[in-house]
Amino acid sequence: MIEHILRTAGDNLTRENILKVATNIRGKTFPLLLPGVTVNVTPDNYSTFTTFRTARFDGKRWVIFGDPIDATAK
């Protein structure tokens, strides 16, 4: 995520611009996240993850099951 923020900020690495970029991330996925998990950060809500995945241990490894869960859904 830091790489995304710095690339998006470009040559303008001021505190204001970094904060602006870091607090305006919507629906971004990253390679290290589980499939279906996205990052959403807004100036009013710094809670990074609103999508979750469930997994169960089958005795050898963790197995993902079900659809992604949107924590903001009502």
MMTF fields as JSON, N, C-alpha, C and O atoms, coordinates in Angstrom:
{
  "mmtfVersion": "1.0.0",
  "mmtfProducer": "UNKNOWN",
  "numBonds": 295,
  "numAtoms": 296,
  "numGroups": 74,
  "numChains": 1,
  "numModels": 1,
  "chainsPerModel": [1],
  "groupsPerChain": [74],
  "chainIdList": ["A"],
  "bondAtomList": [4, 2, 8, 6, 12, 10, 16, 14, 20, 18, 24, 22, 28, 26, 32, 30, 36, 34, 40, 38, 44, 42, 48, 46, 52, 50, 56, 54, 60, 58, 64, 62, 68, 66, 72, 70, 76, 74, 80, 78, 84, 82, 88, 86, 92, 90, 96, 94, 100, 98, 104, 102, 108, 106, 112, 110, 116, 114, 120, 118, 124, 122, 128, 126, 132, 130, 136, 134, 140, 138, 144, 142, 148, 146, 152, 150, 156, 154, 160, 158, 164, 162, 168, 166, 172, 170, 176, 174, 180, 178, 184, 182, 188, 186, 192, 190, 196, 194, 200, 198, 204, 202, 208, 206, 212, 210, 216, 214, 220, 218, 224, 222, 228, 226, 232, 230, 236, 234, 240, 238, 244, 242, 248, 246, 252, 250, 256, 254, 260, 258, 264, 262, 268, 266, 272, 270, 276, 274, 280, 278, 284, 282, 288, 286, 292, 290],
  "bondOrderList": [1, 1, 1, 1, 1, 1, 1, 1, 1, 1, 1, 1, 1, 1, 1, 1, 1, 1, 1, 1, 1, 1, 1, 1, 1, 1, 1, 1, 1, 1, 1, 1, 1, 1, 1, 1, 1, 1, 1, 1, 1, 1, 1, 1, 1, 1, 1, 1, 1, 1, 1, 1, 1, 1, 1, 1, 1, 1, 1, 1, 1, 1, 1, 1, 1, 1, 1, 1, 1, 1, 1, 1, 1],
  "groupList": [{"groupName": "MET", "atomNameList": ["N", "CA", "C", "O"], "elementList": ["N", "C", "C", "O"], "formalChargeList": [0, 0, 0, 0], "bondAtomList": [1, 0, 2, 1, 3, 2], "bondOrderList": [1, 1, 2], "singleLetterCode": "M", "chemCompType": "L-PEPTIDE LINKING"}, {"groupName": "ILE", "atomNameList": ["N", "CA", "C", "O"], "elementList": ["N", "C", "C", "O"], "formalChargeList": [0, 0, 0, 0], "bondAtomList": [1, 0, 2, 1, 3, 2], "bondOrderList": [1, 1, 2], "singleLetterCode": "I", "chemCompType": "L-PEPTIDE LINKING"}, {"groupName": "GLU", "atomNameList": ["N", "CA", "C", "O"], "elementList": ["N", "C", "C", "O"], "formalChargeList": [0, 0, 0, 0], "bondAtomList": [1, 0, 2, 1, 3, 2], "bondOrderList": [1, 1, 2], "singleLetterCode": "E", "chemCompType": "L-PEPTIDE LINKING"}, {"groupName": "HIS", "atomNameList": ["N", "CA", "C", "O"], "elementList": ["N", "C", "C", "O"], "formalChargeList": [0, 0, 0, 0], "bondAtomList": [1, 0, 2, 1, 3, 2], "bondOrderList": [1, 1, 2], "singleLetterCode": "H", "chemCompType": "L-PEPTIDE LINKING"}, {"groupName": "LEU", "atomNameList": ["N", "CA", "C", "O"], "elementList": ["N", "C", "C", "O"], "formalChargeList": [0, 0, 0, 0], "bondAtomList": [1, 0, 2, 1, 3, 2], "bondOrderList": [1, 1, 2], "singleLetterCode": "L", "chemCompType": "L-PEPTIDE LINKING"}, {"groupName": "ARG", "atomNameList": ["N", "CA", "C", "O"], "elementList": ["N", "C", "C", "O"], "formalChargeList": [0, 0, 0, 0], "bondAtomList": [1, 0, 2, 1, 3, 2], "bondOrderList": [1, 1, 2], "singleLetterCode": "R", "chemCompType": "L-PEPTIDE LINKING"}, {"groupName": "THR", "atomNameList": ["N", "CA", "C", "O"], "elementList": ["N", "C", "C", "O"], "formalChargeList": [0, 0, 0, 0], "bondAtomList": [1, 0, 2, 1, 3, 2], "bondOrderList": [1, 1, 2], "singleLetterCode": "T", "chemCompType": "L-PEPTIDE LINKING"}, {"groupName": "ALA", "atomNameList": ["N", "CA", "C", "O"], "elementList": ["N", "C", "C", "O"], "formalChargeList": [0, 0, 0, 0], "bondAtomList": [1, 0, 2, 1, 3, 2], "bondOrderList": [1, 1, 2], "singleLetterCode": "A", "chemCompType": "L-PEPTIDE LINKING"}, {"groupName": "GLY", "atomNameList": ["N", "CA", "C", "O"], "elementList": ["N", "C", "C", "O"], "formalChargeList": [0, 0, 0, 0], "bondAtomList": [1, 0, 2, 1, 3, 2], "bondOrderList": [1, 1, 2], "singleLetterCode": "G", "chemCompType": "PEPTIDE LINKING"}, {"groupName": "ASP", "atomNameList": ["N", "CA", "C", "O"], "elementList": ["N", "C", "C", "O"], "formalChargeList": [0, 0, 0, 0], "bondAtomList": [1, 0, 2, 1, 3, 2], "bondOrderList": [1, 1, 2], "singleLetterCode": "D", "chemCompType": "L-PEPTIDE LINKING"}, {"groupName": "ASN", "atomNameList": ["N", "CA", "C", "O"], "elementList": ["N", "C", "C", "O"], "formalChargeList": [0, 0, 0, 0], "bondAtomList": [1, 0, 2, 1, 3, 2], "bondOrderList": [1, 1, 2], "singleLetterCode": "N", "chemCompType": "L-PEPTIDE LINKING"}, {"groupName": "LYS", "atomNameList": ["N", "CA", "C", "O"], "elementList": ["N", "C", "C", "O"], "formalChargeList": [0, 0, 0, 0], "bondAtomList": [1, 0, 2, 1, 3, 2], "bondOrderList": [1, 1, 2], "singleLetterCode": "K", "chemCompType": "L-PEPTIDE LINKING"}, {"groupName": "VAL", "atomNameList": ["N", "CA", "C", "O"], "elementList": ["N", "C", "C", "O"], "formalChargeList": [0, 0, 0, 0], "bondAtomList": [1, 0, 2, 1, 3, 2], "bondOrderList": [1, 1, 2], "singleLetterCode": "V", "chemCompType": "L-PEPTIDE LINKING"}, {"groupName": "PHE", "atomNameList": ["N", "CA", "C", "O"], "elementList": ["N", "C", "C", "O"], "formalChargeList": [0, 0, 0, 0], "bondAtomList": [1, 0, 2, 1, 3, 2], "bondOrderList": [1, 1, 2], "singleLetterCode": "F", "chemCompType": "L-PEPTIDE LINKING"}, {"groupName": "PRO", "atomNameList": ["N", "CA", "C", "O"], "elementList": ["N", "C", "C", "O"], "formalChargeList": [0, 0, 0, 0], "bondAtomList": [1, 0, 2, 1, 3, 2], "bondOrderList": [1, 1, 2], "singleLetterCode": "P", "chemCompType": "L-PEPTIDE LINKING"}, {"groupName": "TYR", "atomNameList": ["N", "CA", "C", "O"], "elementList": ["N", "C", "C", "O"], "formalChargeList": [0, 0, 0, 0], "bondAtomList": [1, 0, 2, 1, 3, 2], "bondOrderList": [1, 1, 2], "singleLetterCode": "Y", "chemCompType": "L-PEPTIDE LINKING"}, {"groupName": "SER", "atomNameList": ["N", "CA", "C", "O"], "elementList": ["N", "C", "C", "O"], "formalChargeList": [0, 0, 0, 0], "bondAtomList": [1, 0, 2, 1, 3, 2], "bondOrderList": [1, 1, 2], "singleLetterCode": "S", "chemCompType": "L-PEPTIDE LINKING"}, {"groupName": "TRP", "atomNameList": ["N", "CA", "C", "O"], "elementList": ["N", "C", "C", "O"], "formalChargeList": [0, 0, 0, 0], "bondAtomList": [1, 0, 2, 1, 3, 2], "bondOrderList": [1, 1, 2], "singleLetterCode": "W", "chemCompType": "L-PEPTIDE LINKING"}],
  "groupTypeList": [0, 1, 2, 3, 1, 4, 5, 6, 7, 8, 9, 10, 4, 6, 5, 2, 10, 1, 4, 11, 12, 7, 6, 10, 1, 5, 8, 11, 6, 13, 14, 4, 4, 4, 14, 8, 12, 6, 12, 10, 12, 6, 14, 9, 10, 15, 16, 6, 13, 6, 6, 13, 5, 6, 7, 5, 13, 9, 8, 11, 5, 17, 12, 1, 13, 8, 9, 14, 1, 9, 7, 6, 7, 11],
  "groupIdList": [1, 2, 3, 4, 5, 6, 7, 8, 9, 10, 11, 12, 13, 14, 15, 16, 17, 18, 19, 20, 21, 22, 23, 24, 25, 26, 27, 28, 29, 30, 31, 32, 33, 34, 35, 36, 37, 38, 39, 40, 41, 42, 43, 44, 45, 46, 47, 48, 49, 50, 51, 52, 53, 54, 55, 56, 57, 58, 59, 60, 61, 62, 63, 64, 65, 66, 67, 68, 69, 70, 71, 72, 73, 74],
  "secStructList": [7, 2, 2, 2, 2, 2, 2, 2, 2, 6, 6, 7, 7, 7, 2, 2, 2, 2, 2, 2, 2, 2, 6, 7, 3, 3, 3, 3, 7, 7, 6, 6, 1, 7, 6, 6, 7, 7, 3, 3, 3, 5, 6, 6, 5, 7, 7, 7, 5, 7, 3, 3, 3, 3, 3, 3, 3, 7, 1, 1, 1, 3, 3, 3, 3, 3, 3, 3, 3, 3, 6, 6, 7, 7],
  "xCoordList": [0.823, 0.0, 0.876, 0.539, 1.992, 2.926, 3.422, 3.525, 3.73, 4.185, 3.105, 3.405, 1.878, 0.758, 0.661, 0.495, 0.763, 0.661, 1.789, 1.551, 3.016, 4.16, 4.107, 4.424, 3.71, 3.597, 2.52, 2.709, 1.394, 0.301, 0.691, 0.31, 1.44, 1.865, 2.856, 2.961, 3.576, 4.535, 5.675, 6.216, 6.033, 7.136, 6.713, 7.562, 5.432, 4.934, 4.835, 3.758, 5.959, 6.019, 5.851, 6.475, 5.011, 4.723, 3.796, 3.115, 3.776, 2.902, 1.447, 0.7, 1.058, -0.33, -0.723, -1.803, 0.151, -0.173, -0.18, -1.054, 0.788, 0.826, -0.444, -1.053, -0.853, -2.075, -3.302, -4.213, -3.33, -4.456, -4.559, -5.645, -3.439, -3.431, -3.784, -4.584, -3.187, -3.395, -4.814, -5.258, -5.527, -6.902, -7.949, -9.113, -7.52, -8.454, -8.185, -7.943, -8.231, -8.044, -9.39, -9.958, -9.889, -11.21, -11.167, -10.778, -11.569, -11.697, -10.405, -10.417, -9.294, -7.984, -7.656, -7.854, -7.16, -6.69, -5.173, -4.575, -4.569, -3.12, -2.778, -3.547, -1.638, -1.29, -1.237, -1.506, -0.905, -0.79, -2.123, -2.183, -3.182, -4.498, -5.195, -4.916, -6.097, -6.88, -7.771, -8.137, -8.127, -9.007, -10.328, -10.946, -10.74, -11.994, -11.883, -12.849, -10.732, -10.54, -10.019, -9.04, -10.679, -10.292, -9.979, -10.379, -9.258, -8.886, -9.69, -9.771, -10.279, -11.021, -10.647, -10.884, -10.064, -9.706, -10.223, -9.996, -10.914, -11.431, -10.954, -10.504, -11.045, -10.641, -11.436, -10.949, -12.647, -13.491, -13.428, -13.91, -12.839, -12.81, -11.482, -11.257, -10.613, -9.291, -9.32, -8.278, -10.471, -10.592, -10.298, -11.098, -9.166, -8.645, -9.471, -9.752, -9.858, -10.53, -12.009, -12.388, -12.837, -14.274, -14.787, -15.968, -13.906, -14.248, -13.404, -12.195, -14.045, -13.342, -13.614, -14.58, -12.766, -12.948, -12.931, -12.249, -13.678, -13.682, -12.882, -12.859, -12.226, -11.417, -11.499, -11.72, -11.319, -11.269, -10.035, -9.587, -9.497, -8.308, -8.75, -9.549, -8.23, -8.644, -7.704, -7.772, -6.839, -5.861, -4.476, -3.48, -4.412, -3.13, -2.928, -1.815, -4.021, -3.896, -5.222, -6.244, -5.188, -6.39, -7.075, -6.438, -8.363, -9.144, -10.207, -11.024, -10.185, -11.161, -12.501, -12.562, -13.575, -14.907, -15.856, -15.63, -16.915, -17.92, -17.454, -16.316, -18.372, -18.102, -17.464, -17.557, -16.809, -16.296, -17.438, -18.563, -17.138, -18.141, -17.887, -16.795, -18.893, -18.799, -19.265, -20.448, -18.346, -18.662, -19.54, -20.115, -19.646, -20.47, -21.904, -22.766, -22.167, -23.534, -24.462, -24.079, -25.679, -26.656, -27.716, -28.623],
  "yCoordList": [-1.179, 0.0, 1.254, 2.259, 1.181, 2.316, 2.592, 3.747, 1.525, 1.713, 2.413, 3.328, 1.995, 2.627, 4.11, 4.951, 4.427, 5.818, 6.661, 7.758, 6.143, 6.906, 7.063, 8.133, 6.014, 6.121, 7.128, 7.923, 7.09, 8.007, 9.45, 10.374, 9.64, 10.979, 11.576, 12.797, 10.721, 11.199, 11.976, 11.567, 13.08, 13.904, 14.843, 15.473, 14.946, 15.847, 15.08, 14.621, 14.947, 14.165, 15.02, 14.76, 16.032, 16.849, 16.078, 15.141, 16.476, 15.836, 15.918, 14.945, 17.069, 17.27, 16.335, 15.746, 16.195, 15.344, 13.863, 13.111, 13.448, 12.045, 11.734, 10.685, 12.617, 12.406, 12.39, 11.588, 13.26, 13.294, 11.965, 11.401, 11.478, 10.213, 9.047, 8.187, 9.014, 7.894, 7.821, 6.758, 8.937, 8.932, 8.972, 9.296, 8.644, 8.559, 7.297, 7.356, 6.169, 4.873, 4.166, 3.928, 3.834, 3.201, 1.952, 2.008, 0.833, -0.411, -0.956, -1.642, -0.665, -1.1, -2.49, -2.769, -3.342, -4.661, -4.691, -3.971, -5.523, -5.667, -7.151, -7.971, -7.516, -8.923, -9.751, -10.952, -9.156, -9.93, -10.139, -10.866, -9.515, -9.688, -10.903, -11.308, -11.476, -12.596, -12.137, -10.963, -13.043, -12.681, -12.097, -12.646, -11.0, -10.366, -9.333, -8.619, -9.235, -8.254, -6.965, -6.971, -5.868, -4.576, -3.603, -3.804, -2.548, -1.504, -0.255, 0.156, 0.34, 1.59, 2.511, 2.185, 3.659, 4.647, 5.997, 6.384, 6.701, 8.027, 9.021, 8.619, 10.295, 11.294, 11.193, 11.59, 10.667, 10.54, 9.17, 9.0, 8.181, 6.822, 6.162, 5.773, 6.038, 5.441, 3.926, 3.285, 3.34, 1.893, 1.271, 1.396, 0.61, 0.175, -0.918, -0.845, -1.924, -3.081, -3.088, -2.978, -3.219, -3.355, -4.649, -4.973, -5.381, -6.669, -7.74, -7.578, -8.835, -9.911, -11.248, -11.382, -12.232, -13.588, -14.551, -14.313, -15.621, -16.646, -17.844, -18.154, -18.513, -19.683, -20.658, -20.27, -21.921, -22.944, -23.797, -23.998, -24.291, -25.131, -26.568, -27.102, -27.202, -28.566, -29.629, -30.796, -29.224, -30.142, -29.97, -30.359, -29.384, -29.162, -27.714, -27.191, -27.074, -25.699, -24.975, -25.59, -23.647, -22.837, -22.835, -22.583, -23.113, -23.172, -22.074, -22.026, -21.201, -20.106, -20.688, -21.536, -20.219, -20.649, -19.472, -18.489, -19.579, -18.513, -17.32, -17.249, -16.397, -15.166, -14.142, -14.266, -13.121, -12.03, -11.397, -11.297, -10.974, -10.374, -8.874, -8.431, -8.106, -6.652, -6.187, -6.284, -5.689, -5.271, -4.024, -3.709, -3.322, -2.11, -2.395, -1.522, -3.622, -3.967, -4.018, -4.44, -3.585, -3.551, -4.585, -4.711],
  "zCoordList": [0.0, 0.0, 0.0, -0.626, 0.704, 0.711, -0.703, -1.117, -1.442, -2.817, -3.643, -4.41, -3.491, -4.221, -3.865, -4.749, -2.595, -2.137, -2.731, -3.237, -2.666, -3.173, -4.685, -5.205, -5.4, -6.863, -7.253, -8.173, -6.552, -6.854, -6.528, -7.247, -5.458, -5.055, -6.055, -6.176, -6.765, -7.765, -7.127, -6.1, -7.728, -7.229, -6.113, -5.484, -5.86, -4.818, -3.493, -3.113, -2.803, -1.571, -0.318, 0.711, -0.416, 0.756, 1.694, 1.277, 2.945, 3.928, 3.486, 3.592, 2.996, 2.575, 1.442, 1.468, 0.442, -0.694, -0.307, -0.737, 0.499, 0.951, 1.727, 1.514, 2.614, 3.389, 2.481, 2.685, 1.493, 0.541, -0.219, -0.346, -0.717, -1.461, -0.548, -0.918, 0.651, 1.575, 2.112, 2.546, 2.087, 2.603, 1.489, 1.724, 0.298, -0.831, -1.646, -2.852, -0.97, -1.621, -1.592, -0.526, -2.767, -2.841, -3.715, -4.881, -3.136, -3.883, -4.447, -5.469, -3.802, -4.3, -3.757, -2.574, -4.62, -4.191, -4.293, -5.093, -3.48, -3.48, -3.533, -3.032, -4.128, -4.312, -3.022, -3.064, -1.904, -0.662, 0.053, 1.045, -0.434, 0.175, -0.411, -1.539, 0.357, -0.14, -1.281, -1.343, -2.188, -3.295, -2.779, -1.866, -3.366, -2.979, -1.878, -1.609, -1.233, -0.166, -0.782, -1.529, -0.464, -1.009, 0.122, 1.269, -0.229, 0.726, 0.394, -0.763, 1.417, 1.273, 2.427, 3.591, 2.103, 3.117, 2.629, 1.483, 3.507, 3.163, 4.212, 5.285, 3.918, 4.909, 6.216, 7.274, 6.14, 7.338, 7.991, 9.111, 7.308, 7.841, 7.496, 6.35, 8.476, 8.268, 8.404, 8.273, 8.661, 8.783, 7.416, 6.489, 7.296, 6.005, 5.34, 4.143, 6.104, 5.517, 5.862, 7.028, 4.838, 5.049, 4.426, 4.545, 3.767, 3.171, 3.831, 3.994, 4.211, 4.904, 4.227, 3.476, 4.492, 3.988, 5.176, 6.172, 5.057, 6.098, 5.611, 4.42, 6.558, 6.235, 7.392, 8.539, 7.074, 8.123, 7.907, 6.778, 8.995, 8.953, 8.726, 9.495, 7.665, 7.337, 7.902, 7.516, 8.807, 9.391, 8.803, 9.414, 7.613, 6.947, 6.529, 6.574, 6.121, 5.637, 5.824, 6.126, 5.638, 5.725, 4.368, 3.346, 4.358, 3.128, 3.175, 4.094, 2.181, 2.1, 1.66, 0.769, 2.299, 1.869, 1.895, 2.601, 1.121, 1.068, 0.252, -0.212, 0.098, -0.63, 0.292, 1.514, -0.282, 0.558, 1.349, 0.861, 2.568, 3.449, 3.505, 3.863, 3.151, 3.205, 4.586, 4.912, 5.38, 6.756, 6.799, 7.841, 5.69, 5.69, 5.256, 5.356, 4.77, 4.332, 5.524, 6.616, 5.3, 6.408, 6.204, 7.027]
}
